[in-house]
Amino acid sequence: MEILRNLLGSLGSGLIRLLVAVGIIAAVGYFVVRPVLDKAGDITRETNQTIRKGVNRGFGSNGAGLEDVDKTLQEVNKTVEREIKKSFHFAEKHGAPASPKRLIKCIQRADGNPHRIQHCTVKF
């Protein structure tokens, strides 16, 4: 009988210790870890909303969209064309042998290399 009391006493005290440990872990999880995770979720949600708003403002009707880029490229092309015509007119006026066809061929052969294009503009 005494052995049974010792066995049940040891088992009972071990079970009580286990329940106390589980309770402490649950309390720490509920009162410490859960609020931290909730706050992290809120921060993530706010960050995503901010990024979406920024992207929506950057493109579309309120921001710079593809239409705006296309218009800008067209304006740049017109400006470059106008400046080339002015430079040929100026060169013809002052007696320099200007050849638009040769300049265009030279620029096409330059294949986008800015130094070669600059050389073409000086040469022609």
C-alpha positions as CSV (number, residue, x, y, z in Angstrom):
1,M,0.0,0.0,0.0
2,E,2.8,2.3,0.8
3,I,4.4,1.6,-2.6
4,L,1.1,2.5,-4.2
5,R,1.0,5.8,-2.3
6,N,4.6,6.7,-3.3
7,L,3.8,5.7,-6.9
8,L,0.6,7.8,-7.1
9,G,2.3,10.7,-5.2
10,S,5.2,10.7,-7.6
11,L,2.9,10.4,-10.6
12,G,0.6,13.1,-9.2
13,S,3.4,15.6,-8.5
14,G,4.9,14.9,-11.9
15,L,1.5,15.5,-13.5
16,I,1.1,18.7,-11.6
17,R,4.6,19.9,-12.6
18,L,3.8,19.1,-16.2
19,L,0.5,21.0,-16.1
20,V,2.1,24.0,-14.5
21,A,4.9,24.0,-17.2
22,V,2.3,23.7,-20.0
23,G,0.3,26.5,-18.4
24,I,3.3,28.8,-18.2
25,I,4.2,28.1,-21.9
26,A,0.6,28.8,-22.9
27,A,0.5,32.0,-20.9
28,V,3.7,33.3,-22.5
29,G,2.5,32.4,-25.9
30,Y,-0.9,34.1,-25.4
31,F,0.4,37.3,-23.6
32,V,3.8,37.8,-25.3
33,V,4.1,36.0,-28.6
34,R,0.5,36.5,-29.9
35,P,0.6,40.3,-29.6
36,V,4.0,40.5,-31.3
37,L,2.7,38.4,-34.2
38,D,-0.5,40.5,-34.5
39,K,1.6,43.7,-34.6
40,A,3.9,42.2,-37.3
41,G,0.8,41.2,-39.3
42,D,-0.5,44.8,-39.0
43,I,2.8,46.2,-40.1
44,T,2.9,43.9,-43.1
45,R,-0.6,44.8,-44.1
46,E,0.1,48.5,-43.9
47,T,3.3,48.1,-45.9
48,N,1.5,46.2,-48.6
49,Q,-1.2,48.9,-48.8
50,T,1.4,51.7,-49.0
51,I,3.2,49.9,-51.8
52,R,0.0,49.3,-53.7
53,K,-0.9,53.0,-53.4
54,G,2.5,54.0,-54.6
55,V,2.3,51.7,-57.6
56,N,-1.2,52.9,-58.4
57,R,0.0,56.5,-58.2
58,G,3.0,55.9,-60.3
59,F,1.1,54.5,-63.3
60,G,-2.2,55.0,-64.9
61,S,-4.2,58.2,-65.3
62,N,-2.7,60.0,-62.3
63,G,0.9,59.1,-62.8
64,A,3.3,58.4,-65.7
65,G,1.8,55.7,-67.8
66,L,2.9,54.1,-71.1
67,E,1.0,56.8,-73.0
68,D,3.1,59.5,-71.3
69,V,6.3,57.7,-72.2
70,D,5.2,57.3,-75.8
71,K,4.4,61.0,-76.0
72,T,7.7,61.9,-74.5
73,L,9.6,59.8,-77.0
74,Q,7.6,61.4,-79.9
75,E,8.5,64.8,-78.6
76,V,12.2,63.9,-78.3
77,N,12.2,62.5,-81.8
78,K,10.6,65.8,-83.1
79,T,13.1,67.8,-81.2
80,V,16.1,65.8,-82.5
81,E,14.8,66.0,-86.1
82,R,14.3,69.8,-85.8
83,E,17.8,70.3,-84.4
84,I,19.3,68.2,-87.2
85,K,17.5,70.3,-89.8
86,K,18.8,73.5,-88.1
87,S,22.3,72.2,-88.1
88,F,22.2,71.3,-91.9
89,H,20.6,74.7,-92.7
90,F,23.4,76.4,-90.7
91,A,26.1,74.3,-92.4
92,E,24.7,75.1,-95.9
93,K,24.5,78.8,-95.0
94,H,28.2,78.9,-94.0
95,G,29.5,76.9,-96.9
96,A,30.2,73.6,-95.2
97,P,29.7,70.5,-97.2
98,A,26.7,69.0,-95.3
99,S,25.4,65.7,-96.4
100,P,22.3,64.4,-94.6
101,K,22.4,61.1,-96.3
102,R,26.0,60.4,-95.4
103,L,25.3,61.5,-91.8
104,I,22.3,59.2,-91.5
105,K,24.3,56.3,-92.8
106,C,27.2,57.0,-90.5
107,I,24.8,57.2,-87.5
108,Q,23.2,53.9,-88.5
109,R,26.7,52.3,-88.7
110,A,27.5,53.6,-85.3
111,D,24.9,51.2,-83.9
112,G,24.1,53.3,-80.9
113,N,27.7,53.9,-79.8
114,P,27.7,57.6,-78.5
115,H,31.4,58.2,-79.3
116,R,30.9,57.0,-82.9
117,I,27.8,59.1,-83.3
118,Q,29.6,62.1,-82.0
119,H,32.4,61.4,-84.5
120,C,29.7,61.3,-87.3
121,T,28.3,64.7,-86.3
122,V,31.8,66.3,-86.3
123,K,32.7,64.7,-89.6
124,F,29.5,65.6,-91.4
